[in-house]
């Protein structure tokens, strides 16, 4: 399964994909129900609620649909972090670990299978956590985490 389906997937928005090379694909009734709900606007959390399905079951079905290339992430529907957020994070991380901060940020974003230009806002806390683990001195780690938690709260308001 793709990196996009790790962690909290409830805020991800998927859309159906049109494939010319589809051939014969067999879908069970649940897969068909889920596929019909993928409109590029509803989040996975909303779909789970609408279909009265657990996130575990939905994740498995979406994984199969994704492997069959019948759905994809609707990138334009997912809020992404702006340059201002990354400037702030870079400055805070540089206070904690020095000039290597930008390289560490780039590496971690890449390892997460994302790009800074389109980094999904719902994965911001995950990125902050991964970066905090890179900070060796405990007091600097705590200061970074506190500053970033405050910044993350501003994003949600």
C-alpha atoms as an extended CHARMM CRD file, in Angstrom:
* protein
*
       157  EXT
         1         1  UNK       CA              0.0000000000        0.0000000000        0.0000000000  PROA      1               0.0000000000
         2         2  UNK       CA              1.2030000000        3.5350000000       -0.6730000000  PROA      2               0.0000000000
         3         3  UNK       CA              2.6400000000        5.9130000000        1.9080000000  PROA      3               0.0000000000
         4         4  UNK       CA             -0.4920000000        7.9980000000        1.4650000000  PROA      4               0.0000000000
         5         5  UNK       CA             -2.4800000000        5.3840000000        3.4070000000  PROA      5               0.0000000000
         6         6  UNK       CA             -0.2800000000        5.3680000000        6.5220000000  PROA      6               0.0000000000
         7         7  UNK       CA             -1.2600000000        7.0400000000        9.7600000000  PROA      7               0.0000000000
         8         8  UNK       CA             -4.5370000000        8.9200000000       10.0640000000  PROA      8               0.0000000000
         9         9  UNK       CA             -6.2310000000        8.6460000000        6.6700000000  PROA      9               0.0000000000
        10        10  UNK       CA             -9.5800000000       10.1310000000        7.7120000000  PROA      10              0.0000000000
        11        11  UNK       CA             -8.8470000000       13.5460000000        6.1420000000  PROA      11              0.0000000000
        12        12  UNK       CA             -7.6050000000       12.2020000000        2.7950000000  PROA      12              0.0000000000
        13        13  UNK       CA             -9.8000000000       12.8150000000       -0.2400000000  PROA      13              0.0000000000
        14        14  UNK       CA             -9.7830000000       10.2810000000       -3.0720000000  PROA      14              0.0000000000
        15        15  UNK       CA            -11.3010000000       10.2930000000       -6.5270000000  PROA      15              0.0000000000
        16        16  UNK       CA            -12.1260000000        7.5600000000       -9.0060000000  PROA      16              0.0000000000
        17        17  UNK       CA             -9.6240000000        7.0090000000      -11.7990000000  PROA      17              0.0000000000
        18        18  UNK       CA            -10.5580000000        6.3550000000      -15.3930000000  PROA      18              0.0000000000
        19        19  UNK       CA             -8.4260000000        3.5910000000      -16.9330000000  PROA      19              0.0000000000
        20        20  UNK       CA             -8.4500000000        2.6770000000      -20.5980000000  PROA      20              0.0000000000
        21        21  UNK       CA             -6.5040000000       -0.5400000000      -19.9090000000  PROA      21              0.0000000000
        22        22  UNK       CA             -8.8600000000       -1.7880000000      -17.2340000000  PROA      22              0.0000000000
        23        23  UNK       CA             -9.6480000000       -5.1800000000      -18.7340000000  PROA      23              0.0000000000
        24        24  UNK       CA            -11.6100000000       -7.4540000000      -16.4640000000  PROA      24              0.0000000000
        25        25  UNK       CA            -11.6390000000       -6.5180000000      -12.8100000000  PROA      25              0.0000000000
        26        26  UNK       CA            -13.9110000000       -8.1740000000      -10.3250000000  PROA      26              0.0000000000
        27        27  UNK       CA            -15.2460000000       -5.9720000000       -7.5300000000  PROA      27              0.0000000000
        28        28  UNK       CA            -17.2950000000       -7.1690000000       -4.6070000000  PROA      28              0.0000000000
        29        29  UNK       CA            -20.2890000000       -5.1470000000       -3.4390000000  PROA      29              0.0000000000
        30        30  UNK       CA            -18.3200000000       -3.3270000000       -0.7060000000  PROA      30              0.0000000000
        31        31  UNK       CA            -15.5830000000       -2.3200000000       -3.1350000000  PROA      31              0.0000000000
        32        32  UNK       CA            -18.2310000000       -1.0360000000       -5.5450000000  PROA      32              0.0000000000
        33        33  UNK       CA            -19.9770000000        0.9200000000       -2.7730000000  PROA      33              0.0000000000
        34        34  UNK       CA            -16.6910000000        2.5390000000       -1.7280000000  PROA      34              0.0000000000
        35        35  UNK       CA            -15.7170000000        3.2890000000       -5.3190000000  PROA      35              0.0000000000
        36        36  UNK       CA            -19.0310000000        5.0490000000       -5.9100000000  PROA      36              0.0000000000
        37        37  UNK       CA            -18.3950000000        7.2790000000       -2.8740000000  PROA      37              0.0000000000
        38        38  UNK       CA            -14.9830000000        8.4670000000       -4.1450000000  PROA      38              0.0000000000
        39        39  UNK       CA            -16.0320000000       11.7780000000       -5.6680000000  PROA      39              0.0000000000
        40        40  UNK       CA            -12.9370000000       13.9130000000       -5.0450000000  PROA      40              0.0000000000
        41        41  UNK       CA            -14.7520000000       15.9470000000       -2.3800000000  PROA      41              0.0000000000
        42        42  UNK       CA            -15.5800000000       13.6560000000        0.5650000000  PROA      42              0.0000000000
        43        43  UNK       CA            -12.8900000000       12.6860000000        3.0500000000  PROA      43              0.0000000000
        44        44  UNK       CA            -12.2770000000        9.0370000000        3.8820000000  PROA      44              0.0000000000
        45        45  UNK       CA            -13.6960000000        9.7510000000        7.3410000000  PROA      45              0.0000000000
        46        46  UNK       CA            -16.9420000000       11.0170000000        5.8020000000  PROA      46              0.0000000000
        47        47  UNK       CA            -17.1160000000        7.9720000000        3.5260000000  PROA      47              0.0000000000
        48        48  UNK       CA            -16.5990000000        5.5940000000        6.4700000000  PROA      48              0.0000000000
        49        49  UNK       CA            -19.4460000000        7.3000000000        8.3150000000  PROA      49              0.0000000000
        50        50  UNK       CA            -21.6990000000        7.3510000000        5.2450000000  PROA      50              0.0000000000
        51        51  UNK       CA            -21.1830000000        3.6250000000        4.6030000000  PROA      51              0.0000000000
        52        52  UNK       CA            -21.1980000000        2.7510000000        8.3310000000  PROA      52              0.0000000000
        53        53  UNK       CA            -17.8220000000        1.0480000000        7.8580000000  PROA      53              0.0000000000
        54        54  UNK       CA            -14.8470000000        0.8000000000       10.2090000000  PROA      54              0.0000000000
        55        55  UNK       CA            -11.6740000000        2.6100000000        9.1950000000  PROA      55              0.0000000000
        56        56  UNK       CA             -9.8320000000       -0.7340000000        9.2820000000  PROA      56              0.0000000000
        57        57  UNK       CA            -12.1920000000       -2.3040000000        6.7250000000  PROA      57              0.0000000000
        58        58  UNK       CA            -12.2520000000        0.8440000000        4.6090000000  PROA      58              0.0000000000
        59        59  UNK       CA             -8.4400000000        1.0500000000        4.6230000000  PROA      59              0.0000000000
        60        60  UNK       CA             -8.2420000000       -2.5340000000        3.3060000000  PROA      60              0.0000000000
        61        61  UNK       CA            -10.7910000000       -1.8810000000        0.5510000000  PROA      61              0.0000000000
        62        62  UNK       CA             -9.1000000000        1.3740000000       -0.4530000000  PROA      62              0.0000000000
        63        63  UNK       CA             -5.7760000000       -0.4340000000       -0.5660000000  PROA      63              0.0000000000
        64        64  UNK       CA             -7.2000000000       -2.9380000000       -3.0480000000  PROA      64              0.0000000000
        65        65  UNK       CA             -8.8160000000       -0.1810000000       -5.1510000000  PROA      65              0.0000000000
        66        66  UNK       CA             -5.5510000000        1.7510000000       -5.1190000000  PROA      66              0.0000000000
        67        67  UNK       CA             -3.5490000000       -1.3120000000       -6.1880000000  PROA      67              0.0000000000
        68        68  UNK       CA             -5.9930000000       -1.8070000000       -9.0640000000  PROA      68              0.0000000000
        69        69  UNK       CA             -5.4260000000        1.8780000000       -9.8970000000  PROA      69              0.0000000000
        70        70  UNK       CA             -9.1460000000        2.5900000000       -9.6270000000  PROA      70              0.0000000000
        71        71  UNK       CA             -8.6360000000        5.5470000000       -7.2970000000  PROA      71              0.0000000000
        72        72  UNK       CA             -6.0890000000        8.2310000000       -6.5920000000  PROA      72              0.0000000000
        73        73  UNK       CA             -5.5600000000       11.0270000000       -4.1190000000  PROA      73              0.0000000000
        74        74  UNK       CA             -7.3890000000       14.1940000000       -5.1000000000  PROA      74              0.0000000000
        75        75  UNK       CA             -4.3980000000       16.4810000000       -4.4930000000  PROA      75              0.0000000000
        76        76  UNK       CA             -6.2770000000       19.7100000000       -5.1350000000  PROA      76              0.0000000000
        77        77  UNK       CA             -8.8300000000       18.7630000000       -2.4520000000  PROA      77              0.0000000000
        78        78  UNK       CA             -6.2260000000       18.2730000000        0.2810000000  PROA      78              0.0000000000
        79        79  UNK       CA             -5.1320000000       21.4010000000        2.1520000000  PROA      79              0.0000000000
        80        80  UNK       CA             -1.3640000000       21.7440000000        2.0500000000  PROA      80              0.0000000000
        81        81  UNK       CA              1.1230000000       23.5830000000        4.2410000000  PROA      81              0.0000000000
        82        82  UNK       CA              2.3340000000       26.9360000000        2.9740000000  PROA      82              0.0000000000
        83        83  UNK       CA              5.8080000000       28.3880000000        2.6690000000  PROA      83              0.0000000000
        84        84  UNK       CA              5.2980000000       30.4160000000        5.8440000000  PROA      84              0.0000000000
        85        85  UNK       CA              4.8240000000       27.2140000000        7.8690000000  PROA      85              0.0000000000
        86        86  UNK       CA              8.0410000000       25.7220000000        6.4820000000  PROA      86              0.0000000000
        87        87  UNK       CA              9.9880000000       28.9600000000        7.1150000000  PROA      87              0.0000000000
        88        88  UNK       CA              8.8390000000       28.8780000000       10.7350000000  PROA      88              0.0000000000
        89        89  UNK       CA              9.6140000000       25.1820000000       11.1290000000  PROA      89              0.0000000000
        90        90  UNK       CA             13.0360000000       25.6070000000        9.5280000000  PROA      90              0.0000000000
        91        91  UNK       CA             13.9000000000       28.4720000000       11.8860000000  PROA      91              0.0000000000
        92        92  UNK       CA             12.7680000000       26.4900000000       14.9380000000  PROA      92              0.0000000000
        93        93  UNK       CA             14.6310000000       23.3700000000       13.8770000000  PROA      93              0.0000000000
        94        94  UNK       CA             17.7700000000       25.4220000000       13.1210000000  PROA      94              0.0000000000
        95        95  UNK       CA             17.6610000000       26.7140000000       16.7240000000  PROA      95              0.0000000000
        96        96  UNK       CA             17.6530000000       23.1210000000       17.9010000000  PROA      96              0.0000000000
        97        97  UNK       CA             20.1490000000       21.5140000000       15.5340000000  PROA      97              0.0000000000
        98        98  UNK       CA             21.9380000000       24.2220000000       13.5540000000  PROA      98              0.0000000000
        99        99  UNK       CA             22.3110000000       24.8610000000        9.8430000000  PROA      99              0.0000000000
       100       100  UNK       CA             21.6260000000       21.2670000000        8.8330000000  PROA      100             0.0000000000
       101       101  UNK       CA             17.9140000000       21.7820000000        9.6400000000  PROA      101             0.0000000000
       102       102  UNK       CA             16.8080000000       22.4360000000        6.0410000000  PROA      102             0.0000000000
       103       103  UNK       CA             18.5220000000       19.2720000000        4.8110000000  PROA      103             0.0000000000
       104       104  UNK       CA             16.8930000000       17.2100000000        7.5790000000  PROA      104             0.0000000000
       105       105  UNK       CA             13.4630000000       18.6530000000        6.6950000000  PROA      105             0.0000000000
       106       106  UNK       CA             13.9240000000       17.8840000000        2.9920000000  PROA      106             0.0000000000
       107       107  UNK       CA             15.0830000000       14.3290000000        3.7550000000  PROA      107             0.0000000000
       108       108  UNK       CA             12.1850000000       13.5650000000        6.0940000000  PROA      108             0.0000000000
       109       109  UNK       CA              9.5950000000       14.9710000000        3.6810000000  PROA      109             0.0000000000
       110       110  UNK       CA             11.0930000000       12.8480000000        0.9110000000  PROA      110             0.0000000000
       111       111  UNK       CA             11.1160000000        9.7600000000        3.1720000000  PROA      111             0.0000000000
       112       112  UNK       CA              7.4050000000       10.3560000000        3.7970000000  PROA      112             0.0000000000
       113       113  UNK       CA              6.8020000000       10.2530000000        0.0420000000  PROA      113             0.0000000000
       114       114  UNK       CA              5.7350000000       13.8860000000       -0.1040000000  PROA      114             0.0000000000
       115       115  UNK       CA              7.0320000000       17.1670000000       -1.4930000000  PROA      115             0.0000000000
       116       116  UNK       CA              7.3420000000       20.4550000000        0.3660000000  PROA      116             0.0000000000
       117       117  UNK       CA              5.3550000000       22.2690000000       -2.3300000000  PROA      117             0.0000000000
       118       118  UNK       CA              2.3050000000       20.0160000000       -1.7860000000  PROA      118             0.0000000000
       119       119  UNK       CA              2.8230000000       18.6980000000        1.7360000000  PROA      119             0.0000000000
       120       120  UNK       CA             -0.6080000000       17.7160000000        3.1210000000  PROA      120             0.0000000000
       121       121  UNK       CA             -1.6140000000       19.6650000000        6.2110000000  PROA      121             0.0000000000
       122       122  UNK       CA             -3.0670000000       16.5430000000        7.8610000000  PROA      122             0.0000000000
       123       123  UNK       CA              0.4660000000       15.0440000000        8.0130000000  PROA      123             0.0000000000
       124       124  UNK       CA              2.0410000000       18.1090000000        9.6910000000  PROA      124             0.0000000000
       125       125  UNK       CA              1.9990000000       16.6300000000       13.2040000000  PROA      125             0.0000000000
       126       126  UNK       CA              3.6020000000       13.4380000000       11.8800000000  PROA      126             0.0000000000
       127       127  UNK       CA              6.3910000000       15.4930000000       10.2620000000  PROA      127             0.0000000000
       128       128  UNK       CA              6.9900000000       17.4730000000       13.4570000000  PROA      128             0.0000000000
       129       129  UNK       CA              7.2140000000       14.2290000000       15.4440000000  PROA      129             0.0000000000
       130       130  UNK       CA              9.7230000000       12.7050000000       13.0140000000  PROA      130             0.0000000000
       131       131  UNK       CA             11.8430000000       15.8680000000       13.0560000000  PROA      131             0.0000000000
       132       132  UNK       CA             11.7560000000       16.1040000000       16.8660000000  PROA      132             0.0000000000
       133       133  UNK       CA             13.2320000000       12.6050000000       17.0780000000  PROA      133             0.0000000000
       134       134  UNK       CA             16.2800000000       13.9120000000       15.1940000000  PROA      134             0.0000000000
       135       135  UNK       CA             17.0660000000       16.4500000000       17.9530000000  PROA      135             0.0000000000
       136       136  UNK       CA             19.5730000000       14.9650000000       20.3970000000  PROA      136             0.0000000000
       137       137  UNK       CA             19.4310000000       17.4640000000       23.2760000000  PROA      137             0.0000000000
       138       138  UNK       CA             16.2360000000       16.9920000000       25.2600000000  PROA      138             0.0000000000
       139       139  UNK       CA             15.6890000000       20.6660000000       26.1880000000  PROA      139             0.0000000000
       140       140  UNK       CA             16.0160000000       21.7080000000       22.5340000000  PROA      140             0.0000000000
       141       141  UNK       CA             13.6600000000       18.9250000000       21.4690000000  PROA      141             0.0000000000
       142       142  UNK       CA             11.0330000000       20.0880000000       23.9590000000  PROA      142             0.0000000000
       143       143  UNK       CA             11.3910000000       23.7350000000       22.8600000000  PROA      143             0.0000000000
       144       144  UNK       CA             10.9740000000       22.7110000000       19.1980000000  PROA      144             0.0000000000
       145       145  UNK       CA              7.9200000000       20.5760000000       19.9820000000  PROA      145             0.0000000000
       146       146  UNK       CA              6.2740000000       23.3320000000       22.0230000000  PROA      146             0.0000000000
       147       147  UNK       CA              6.8160000000       25.9460000000       19.3000000000  PROA      147             0.0000000000
       148       148  UNK       CA              5.5020000000       23.5990000000       16.6330000000  PROA      148             0.0000000000
       149       149  UNK       CA              2.4380000000       22.5480000000       18.6560000000  PROA      149             0.0000000000
       150       150  UNK       CA              1.5440000000       26.2270000000       18.9890000000  PROA      150             0.0000000000
       151       151  UNK       CA              2.0140000000       26.6840000000       15.2270000000  PROA      151             0.0000000000
       152       152  UNK       CA             -0.0790000000       23.5880000000       14.4460000000  PROA      152             0.0000000000
       153       153  UNK       CA             -2.9090000000       24.9380000000       16.5970000000  PROA      153             0.0000000000
       154       154  UNK       CA             -2.8540000000       28.1570000000       14.5320000000  PROA      154             0.0000000000
       155       155  UNK       CA             -3.3090000000       26.0440000000       11.3860000000  PROA      155             0.0000000000
       156       156  UNK       CA             -6.4900000000       24.4640000000       12.6980000000  PROA      156             0.0000000000
       157       157  UNK       CA             -8.1910000000       27.7410000000       13.5930000000  PROA      157             0.0000000000
